[in-house]
Amino acid sequence: MAADLVQFLQQEIDLGSFPGASCAIGSVSGGIEREDALGNAVVVPMRIAATPDTIYDIASVTKVVVTTILVLHAVDEKRIALDDRFDGFTFRQLLTHTSGLVAWLPLYALGASYRETIRHPTTSYDAPGRPTYSDLNFVLLWYALTEIFGDYVQAARERIFAPLGLRDTTFNPPPILKPRIAATEWGQRFEAKMAADRHVEFHGFRQGLMWGEVNDGNSFHAGGTCGNAGVFATARDIFRIVQAFARGELVSRALVDESARAHAGDRGLGWQIGELGYGHNGFTGTSVWVQGDRISVLLTNRVHPCAASIAMSRIRATFHGMSSRA
């Protein structure tokens, strides 16, 4: 990897922005040109160095590398149309975050099923049309995909992971992989505060180290995923999924182009749209960006051992900007 990128990531590790990072950089037309890893995948209760083989909880990057692609499969196969409705919202509204649903709720703490909670009118606070990034959109898409394909995880394996030959991408990784997995938070302090801010009482927050189990509470309590998070993968595997998507290997070329354009504000179909490309971020410190023929993937565990406030937006923008020029 270019010396300036290594220096930049090492500087952020030294500053405490994250304990470790793995990355993959290359082109849509070619493949991975550079991959590297710095720092540690685990720092407590022991130290395990990050390597290119380190598997990360990619958090909300799951939304684009699995959920969005599966929805587009259903569109390509004419099982649904983007403007068909599911639970009162069009698939286009759910993908572009224009449903009006609130950004987040601790669905596991509210008694009813996730779907029943989201259906309740008090969860919607704005008129559809204005983009408001919300996990709830992708939870509803998870329900829809379960109805369409029968099993979301199996569909992901059969339609994305297996055809691309991905060996290090999974939901609910088996214990044998734990030494290769980057740990996340020690206790759910961040989500506990978010729930408290919404005046939701819950006594089941995890207290120990989250290491090999999905960090996101809604996904965890749903069995490992509910469409918004849950994938564990290496940087090279995420690169390959995004490369295959951008090439039109996973969905039709027309839907790739439709996904990568702005529909409302900076929202495409699943993807966040920028002036020069498209990508997506994950809460745990993960991100991917496509700019022209360039793809860059940055996976970190910035929430380990605690989810402190850092300038992750600046770090991502700098990394992906430097990568596009590398």
GIQUI-V745451 format. One record per residue. N is the residue number from 1. RES is the residue in three letters. SS is DSSP state (H for helix, E for strand, - for the rest). BURIAL is I if it has 24 or more other ideal C-beta (glycine too) atoms within 12 Angstrom, else O. D_LAST is the distance of its C-alpha to the last C-alpha in whole Angstrom. Layout:
N_RES_SS_BURIAL_D_LAST + N_RES_SS_BURIAL_D_LAST
This chain:
1_MET_-_I_9 + 2_ALA_-_O_7 + 3_ALA_H_O_10 + 4_ASP_H_O_9 + 5_LEU_H_I_9 + 6_VAL_H_I_12 + 7_GLN_H_O_14 + 8_PHE_H_I_13 + 9_LEU_H_I_15 + 10_GLN_H_O_17 + 11_GLN_H_O_18 + 12_GLU_H_I_19 + 13_ILE_H_I_21 + 14_ASP_H_O_23 + 15_LEU_H_O_24 + 16_GLY_-_O_25 + 17_SER_-_I_23 + 18_PHE_-_I_23 + 19_PRO_-_I_24 + 20_GLY_E_I_21 + 21_ALA_E_I_18 + 22_SER_E_I_16 + 23_CYS_E_I_13 + 24_ALA_E_I_12 + 25_ILE_E_I_9 + 26_GLY_E_I_9 + 27_SER_E_I_11 + 28_VAL_-_I_14 + 29_SER_-_O_15 + 30_GLY_-_O_14 + 31_GLY_-_O_14 + 32_ILE_E_I_12 + 33_GLU_E_I_10 + 34_ARG_E_I_10 + 35_GLU_E_I_12 + 36_ASP_E_I_14 + 37_ALA_E_I_17 + 38_LEU_E_I_18 + 39_GLY_E_I_22 + 40_ASN_E_I_24 + 41_ALA_E_I_25 + 42_VAL_E_I_29 + 43_VAL_-_I_30 + 44_VAL_-_O_34 + 45_PRO_-_O_36 + 46_MET_-_O_34 + 47_ARG_-_O_31 + 48_ILE_E_I_29 + 49_ALA_E_O_25 + 50_ALA_-_I_22 + 51_THR_-_I_21 + 52_PRO_-_I_19 + 53_ASP_-_I_22 + 54_THR_-_I_23 + 55_ILE_E_I_24 + 56_TYR_E_I_24 + 57_ASP_E_I_26 + 58_ILE_-_I_24 + 59_ALA_H_I_26 + 60_SER_H_I_26 + 61_VAL_H_I_23 + 62_THR_H_I_26 + 63_LYS_H_I_27 + 64_VAL_H_I_25 + 65_VAL_H_I_24 + 66_VAL_H_I_28 + 67_THR_H_I_30 + 68_THR_H_I_29 + 69_ILE_H_I_28 + 70_LEU_H_I_32 + 71_VAL_H_I_33 + 72_LEU_H_I_31 + 73_HIS_H_I_33 + 74_ALA_H_I_36 + 75_VAL_H_I_36 + 76_ASP_H_I_35 + 77_GLU_-_O_38 + 78_LYS_-_O_40 + 79_ARG_-_O_41 + 80_ILE_-_I_40 + 81_ALA_-_O_39 + 82_LEU_-_I_37 + 83_ASP_-_O_40 + 84_ASP_-_O_42 + 85_ARG_E_O_43 + 86_PHE_E_I_43 + 87_ASP_-_I_45 + 88_GLY_-_O_45 + 89_PHE_E_I_41 + 90_THR_E_I_40 + 91_PHE_H_I_37 + 92_ARG_H_I_35 + 93_GLN_H_I_36 + 94_LEU_H_I_35 + 95_LEU_H_I_31 + 96_THR_-_I_31 + 97_HIS_-_I_32 + 98_THR_-_I_35 + 99_SER_-_I_38 + 100_GLY_-_I_39 + 101_LEU_E_I_39 + 102_VAL_-_I_39 + 103_ALA_-_I_35 + 104_TRP_-_I_36 + 105_LEU_-_I_40 + 106_PRO_-_I_41 + 107_LEU_H_I_42 + 108_TYR_H_I_43 + 109_ALA_H_I_46 + 110_LEU_-_I_47 + 111_GLY_-_O_50 + 112_ALA_-_O_50 + 113_SER_-_O_47 + 114_TYR_H_I_44 + 115_ARG_H_I_44 + 116_GLU_H_O_48 + 117_THR_H_I_46 + 118_ILE_H_I_44 + 119_ARG_H_I_46 + 120_HIS_-_O_48 + 121_PRO_H_O_48 + 122_THR_H_O_48 + 123_THR_H_I_44 + 124_SER_E_I_43 + 125_TYR_-_O_43 + 126_ASP_-_O_42 + 127_ALA_-_O_43 + 128_PRO_-_I_40 + 129_GLY_-_O_38 + 130_ARG_-_O_36 + 131_PRO_-_I_33 + 132_THR_-_I_33 + 133_TYR_-_I_31 + 134_SER_-_I_33 + 135_ASP_H_I_33 + 136_LEU_H_I_37 + 137_ASN_H_I_35 + 138_PHE_H_I_34 + 139_VAL_H_I_37 + 140_LEU_H_I_39 + 141_LEU_H_I_36 + 142_TRP_H_I_37 + 143_TYR_H_I_40 + 144_ALA_H_I_40 + 145_LEU_H_I_38 + 146_THR_H_I_41 + 147_GLU_H_O_43 + 148_ILE_H_I_41 + 149_PHE_H_I_40 + 150_GLY_-_O_43 + 151_ASP_-_O_40 + 152_TYR_H_I_37 + 153_VAL_H_I_35 + 154_GLN_H_O_37 + 155_ALA_H_I_35 + 156_ALA_H_I_32 + 157_ARG_H_I_32 + 158_GLU_H_O_34 + 159_ARG_H_I_32 + 160_ILE_H_I_28 + 161_PHE_H_I_28 + 162_ALA_-_O_31 + 163_PRO_-_O_29 + 164_LEU_-_I_26 + 165_GLY_-_O_27 + 166_LEU_-_I_26 + 167_ARG_-_O_28 + 168_ASP_-_I_26 + 169_THR_-_I_27 + 170_THR_E_I_30 + 171_PHE_E_I_32 + 172_ASN_-_I_34 + 173_PRO_-_I_33 + 174_PRO_-_O_36 + 175_PRO_H_O_37 + 176_ILE_H_O_36 + 177_LEU_H_I_32 + 178_LYS_H_O_33 + 179_PRO_H_O_31 + 180_ARG_H_I_28 + 181_ILE_E_I_28 + 182_ALA_-_I_26 + 183_ALA_-_I_29 + 184_THR_-_I_29 + 185_GLU_-_I_32 + 186_TRP_E_I_36 + 187_GLY_-_O_38 + 188_GLN_-_I_37 + 189_ARG_H_O_38 + 190_PHE_H_I_35 + 191_GLU_H_I_37 + 192_ALA_H_I_40 + 193_LYS_H_O_40 + 194_MET_H_I_39 + 195_ALA_H_I_42 + 196_ALA_H_O_44 + 197_ASP_H_O_42 + 198_ARG_-_O_44 + 199_HIS_-_O_47 + 200_VAL_-_I_47 + 201_GLU_-_O_48 + 202_PHE_-_I_47 + 203_HIS_-_O_48 + 204_GLY_-_O_46 + 205_PHE_-_I_43 + 206_ARG_-_I_41 + 207_GLN_-_O_42 + 208_GLY_-_O_40 + 209_LEU_E_I_36 + 210_MET_-_I_34 + 211_TRP_-_I_33 + 212_GLY_-_I_33 + 213_GLU_-_I_34 + 214_VAL_-_I_32 + 215_ASN_-_I_32 + 216_ASP_-_I_33 + 217_GLY_H_I_37 + 218_ASN_H_I_38 + 219_SER_H_I_36 + 220_PHE_H_I_37 + 221_HIS_H_I_41 + 222_ALA_-_I_40 + 223_GLY_-_O_40 + 224_GLY_-_I_36 + 225_THR_-_I_35 + 226_CYS_-_I_36 + 227_GLY_-_I_33 + 228_ASN_-_I_31 + 229_ALA_-_I_30 + 230_GLY_-_I_31 + 231_VAL_E_I_28 + 232_PHE_E_I_27 + 233_ALA_E_I_24 + 234_THR_-_I_21 + 235_ALA_H_I_17 + 236_ARG_H_I_17 + 237_ASP_H_I_20 + 238_ILE_H_I_19 + 239_PHE_H_I_16 + 240_ARG_H_I_19 + 241_ILE_H_I_21 + 242_VAL_H_I_18 + 243_GLN_H_I_17 + 244_ALA_H_I_21 + 245_PHE_H_I_22 + 246_ALA_H_I_19 + 247_ARG_H_O_21 + 248_GLY_-_O_24 + 249_GLU_-_O_25 + 250_LEU_-_I_27 + 251_VAL_-_I_28 + 252_SER_-_O_29 + 253_ARG_H_O_27 + 254_ALA_H_O_29 + 255_LEU_H_I_29 + 256_VAL_H_I_25 + 257_ASP_H_O_25 + 258_GLU_H_I_28 + 259_SER_H_I_26 + 260_ALA_-_I_23 + 261_ARG_-_O_25 + 262_ALA_-_O_26 + 263_HIS_-_I_30 + 264_ALA_E_I_31 + 265_GLY_-_O_29 + 266_ASP_-_O_25 + 267_ARG_E_I_27 + 268_GLY_-_I_26 + 269_LEU_-_I_28 + 270_GLY_-_I_27 + 271_TRP_-_I_23 + 272_GLN_E_I_22 + 273_ILE_E_I_21 + 274_GLY_-_I_19 + 275_GLU_-_O_19 + 276_LEU_-_O_16 + 277_GLY_-_I_16 + 278_TYR_E_I_18 + 279_GLY_E_I_18 + 280_HIS_E_I_20 + 281_ASN_E_I_21 + 282_GLY_E_I_23 + 283_PHE_-_I_26 + 284_THR_-_I_25 + 285_GLY_-_I_22 + 286_THR_E_I_20 + 287_SER_E_I_17 + 288_VAL_E_I_15 + 289_TRP_E_I_14 + 290_VAL_E_I_13 + 291_GLN_E_I_12 + 292_GLY_-_O_13 + 293_ASP_-_O_12 + 294_ARG_E_I_9 + 295_ILE_E_I_11 + 296_SER_E_I_10 + 297_VAL_E_I_13 + 298_LEU_E_I_14 + 299_LEU_E_I_18 + 300_THR_E_I_20 + 301_ASN_-_I_24 + 302_ARG_-_I_24 + 303_VAL_-_I_28 + 304_HIS_-_I_29 + 305_PRO_-_I_31 + 306_CYS_-_I_32 + 307_ALA_-_I_30 + 308_ALA_-_O_30 + 309_SER_-_O_29 + 310_ILE_-_O_25 + 311_ALA_-_O_23 + 312_MET_H_I_21 + 313_SER_H_O_20 + 314_ARG_H_O_18 + 315_ILE_H_I_16 + 316_ARG_H_I_15 + 317_ALA_H_I_14 + 318_THR_H_I_12 + 319_PHE_H_I_10 + 320_HIS_H_I_10 + 321_GLY_H_I_9 + 322_MET_H_I_6 + 323_SER_H_I_5 + 324_SER_H_I_6 + 325_ARG_H_O_4 + 326_ALA_-_I_0
